[in-house]
Each structure stands twice: as structure tokens, then as C-alpha cells.
Amino acid sequence: MSESMLKMWISLAGMGLLILAIGLILLSRHKLKGFFSIIVSLLAYVSLFLGGIIILYIVFSGPTI
């Protein structure tokens, strides 16, 4: 697998984590209460952080040949 294809799959995983974070934040704010809301929102913010780090890595690693 070439470096370009590997970066594509890594960036898709980062975007997936960001989309997952959006869904989990909405779920925890509107549907859940109490302890489950805290756990789901914590998971959402961790996936938001990881997705952001992955996307930043892909963007600032530069172009591939």
C-alpha cells in the first residue's frame, strides 16, 4: 500500500471519529440523563480530540508523491 493510500485511510478514520463525536454529543445532550450522559459525553470529547489530532497530522504532514 502506498503512502498516499495509507494517508487516505487514516484521514477517513479521523473524519469518522469526528462524525461519531457529533452524534454522541447530540445523544448525550438531548436523550440521556445522569451518569450515562457523562460517560457518553466523555467518550464523545475523547473521539473529538483524537479525530482532530489525526486530521491535523494529515494536513501538516504535507503532500505525498
BELGI-V200676 format. One line per field, one symbol per residue. psi: psi as a letter, one per 30 degrees, with the letter a starting at -180 (. if undefined). A space follows every 50 residues. Layout:
# BELGI-V200676
psi: ???
This chain:
# BELGI-V200676
psi: kleeeeeeeeeeeeeeeeeeeeeeeeefeffllbeeeeeeeeeefeeeee eeeeeeeeefflll.
